[in-house]
Amino acid sequence: MKLFKNILFTAMLFVLSFTFGQDKSNPWAVNLGINVVSLQGDNVDANTALGIPSIGISRHIMGGLSIGAQYSLNKISGYSLPKDLKYYSLDGILKYNLSNSESFQPYLFAGYGFSAFQDGVDRNGLFPSSDVSETSLAGIGVNIGISDKMGINVSSSYRNADESKAFKHFQHVIGVTFKLGSLDSDGDGISDKNDECPEIPGLEEFAGCPDTDGDGIADKDDQCPDEAGSKDMMGCPDSDGDGIADKDDECPNSAGGSETNGCPDSDGDGVADKDDQCPDLVGSPEANGCPDSDGDGIADKDDQCPNKAGSEETNGCPVITDSVIDELNDEGSMIRFKASSSLIGEDSDECLNKIKSILDNYPSTIIMIEGHASSDGSKSFNQKLSEDRANSVKNALVDKGADSDRLETIGYGEDKPLKDNTSREGRKSNRRVQFSLK
C-alpha cells in the first residue's frame, strides 16, 4: 500500500509539472532545490522527511541525453526508528529527454551512487558499510521553462539501497534549474539557438549573420555581399541610378532602361546607343538602329535604293526580274541601223526610253550595249562600225539622263550575225545594237 501511494505521488508530479529544456544550445544546467525522502520496507512505517539542499549538475551529451551528478541532505525521524537518521546521497545520473519542447520537457533518468543513513553511532573502519550503502536508482521528471535561462525542476526516483542498515526509499526533488553556457559555434557572442548563421561570425542586429560590405543587408540576403548596395537592389550597387543593379547592367555608368539592359537609347528605337549605328535617328534592330525606309533590312545610309526594297547582293536595290531580262533580249528591244551608218533613227526612241526605264527601276543594274554589223565591207570596217553604233546608243541614253557608269559598250563586228548575211533581209537584221545585263 505504501509503495502504491509513492508511485501515485510520482505520477502526479509528472503530470502537473512543466519543463525547462536542456539542449546543445545550453549544455550545462545546475539544479538547486529541496528533497523529500520516503522510506520503504516491512520494518518501518512510511517515514517521510523534507530536507535541504539538493544540488545537481548536468551536461548535455547529444540528442536527448545528458549526464550529471546529484547530492542531497536530509534528516529522517519517526516513531518506528530507534534514532533520528542523518541522510545524504551522492549519485551519478544519466538522463534522457522525451521531448524537444522548450515549454514542456519530460524525461527519464537512471543512476548509481551512495546513500547514507547515519544514526550517530561511531563504528570501526574508514567506510563502515552499515552507514553507507551502494544504491541504484531510476525515475522520471519534468522541467518548467520560466525564461531562457531559468526554470523549475521536479523529479521522483526509486532508490534501491542494499545494506542491512539502509532502507529502500523514494526521493522526490523540487527545485530551480539554471542553464549555464550557451553553444556559440562561430564565437560571435550569439548562441546557436538564436543565430541564423551559426557557422559564420556575425552581428547581433543581423541575428548573428555577417554584413561584409557594411550596407545594412546581411550577407545571406545580399546578392552582392562584397559590394555596398541598397535594399531595393538586394544589396547590389546601382552606379548610374537607373534601377538596374550594376551586375545586370551592360552600361553601369550610363543610365538606361531595362529593355536595353541598362544602356541609354537616345533615339528611343529600342537599340542601345552602344549598338546603334545611328544613335540620333530612329531606326530598326534589323538595320542596327538606323532608318530603313523601304524595310528591306538594309539601312538607308548603306542602301543605294533607300525607297525601293532590294537585297544585299544589289546593295539594297530591286533585283531585276526574269521577265525584264527576257524583254532586254527580245528582238523588239533592238535598235536597227542603215548600211554603213551609226546614226540612230527617230523610230528607236521608244526602245531607248524602255532601256532608260529599266535603268531607273533597277539602280544597281549595269547594261551592256552590244554593237553588230552585217558582212558588207571589210571586216575591220565592220568592227569599227559596230563599236560606233554601240557608242551612239550609249550617248543617246546619257542624253536622256542615264548614268554613263552603268552603261558599257562592246562591238562584235560581223562575228555574231542574227540572220544569214547572204540575203538582203538578213543583212538588214544584222545591222543592230542589242542589250544584255553585265
Buried (B, 14 or more C-beta within 10 A) or exposed (E): EBBEEBEEBBEEBBEEBBBBBBBBBBBBBBBBBBBBBBBBBEEBEBBBBEBBBBBBBBBBEEEBEBBBBBBBBBBBEBEEBEEBBBBBBBBBBBBEBBBEBBEBBBBBBBBEBBBBBBBEEEEEEEEBEBBBBBBBBEBBBBBBBEEBBEBBBBBBBBBBBEBEBBBBBBBBBBBBBBBBEBBBBBEBEBBBBBBBBBEBBBBEEBBBBBBBBEBBBBBBEBBBBEBBBBEEBBBBBBEBEBBBBBBBBBBBEBBBBEEBBBBBBBBEBBBBBBBBBBBEBBBBEBBBBBBBBBEBBBBBBBBEBBEBBBBEEBBBBBEBEEEBBEBBEEEEBBBBBEEEEBEBEEEBEEBBEBBBEBBEBBBBBEBBBBBBBBBBBEEEBBBBBBBBBBBBBBBBBEEBEBEEEBBBBEBBBBEEBBEEBEEEEBBBBBBBBBBEBE
